[in-house]
Amino acid sequence: MIFRLIAVLLFLLIAAMPAQAEPETVYFKSADGQTDIAGYLFRPRAPGPRPAIVLLHGRAGPYSANFNKDCEQVARGIRSPCNAATLSKRHMMWGEFWAARGVIALLPDSFGPRGMAHGFGRFSHGDPERDEVNEKTVRPLDAEGALAYLRGRNDVVASRVFLQGWSNGGSTALNVMIRQGASAGFRAALVFYPGCGREALLENAVATASPLSMFLGADDEEVSPANCQHVAERSLKAGTNIAVMLYPDATHDFDDPGERRQAVPGNQAAKADAMARAAAVIDETRKP
């Protein structure tokens, strides 16, 4: 009940604020040392230094479905219909949510710089093109490059950089934490309805020193929440601090603010609770 009350207050606060201009487009190197990644930076109005969070999009990419089919390569100096002005409603919502809470948010585009800004459709895991931007060996390097970029900014608190991912990006986030292990990297990870099968994860458990929060829809039509619960159980046994929220009557993409998803009552409740809990994870790290 307390989380829902907090969520309502947060939404009222954000609604009362003036609309933010489109995010700044920045570029940084993936940890592969070769790929220039385009990213979209949401910044609080008050000066820093501030905590920061890296946002990892799903298999559809970071842009609105209205523009995906017309996307070209998103790279330095190339104007594409897929850019900061055409991000999806969910990514804009979360970027603005974090900026309103005093957190710098960076949304990297893993697909566009590799000529795949159009994203991928449902159940396309076997697509050879998609393997070129896979969540096990490619996208974790982009997240690590984003971490290095943020730590190099003078408006970021280097020890308070977080990670958030959705679906394919959620699987990527889990793989980042597997790679991170006990080292000092991302402070915590927020993982929304990831794929947790063997084809998606580097290991069948996540052993890391940083806390994880996993948000799952019980009625997910794309991935198995049961698989993720099994991964969480094994991760707990491995010593990881992991919390799992399984939302009844919630589907995949339950936090998408679009009318179709929010017409499902279970999604409305899940979205409000998940946003409140996500904010609480970052707020908790302000304590000594």
JOGIFEN-V614995 format. One record per run of one state. SS is the DSSP state (alpha for helix, beta for strand, coil for the rest). FROM is the first residue (numbers start at 0). TO is the last residue. If there is no record, write none. Layout:
BEGIN
ss:SS from:FROM to:TO
ss:SS from:FROM to:TO
END
This chain:
BEGIN
ss:coil from:0 to:0
ss:alpha from:1 to:15
ss:coil from:16 to:22
ss:beta from:23 to:28
ss:coil from:29 to:34
ss:beta from:35 to:41
ss:coil from:42 to:48
ss:beta from:49 to:55
ss:coil from:56 to:61
ss:beta from:62 to:62
ss:coil from:63 to:63
ss:alpha from:64 to:67
ss:coil from:68 to:82
ss:alpha from:83 to:85
ss:beta from:86 to:86
ss:coil from:87 to:87
ss:alpha from:88 to:99
ss:coil from:100 to:102
ss:beta from:103 to:108
ss:coil from:109 to:110
ss:alpha from:111 to:113
ss:coil from:114 to:126
ss:alpha from:127 to:130
ss:coil from:131 to:137
ss:alpha from:138 to:150
ss:coil from:151 to:154
ss:beta from:155 to:165
ss:coil from:166 to:166
ss:alpha from:167 to:179
ss:coil from:180 to:186
ss:beta from:187 to:191
ss:coil from:192 to:209
ss:beta from:210 to:216
ss:coil from:217 to:223
ss:alpha from:224 to:236
ss:coil from:237 to:240
ss:beta from:241 to:246
ss:coil from:247 to:257
ss:alpha from:258 to:261
ss:coil from:262 to:263
ss:alpha from:264 to:283
ss:coil from:284 to:287
END
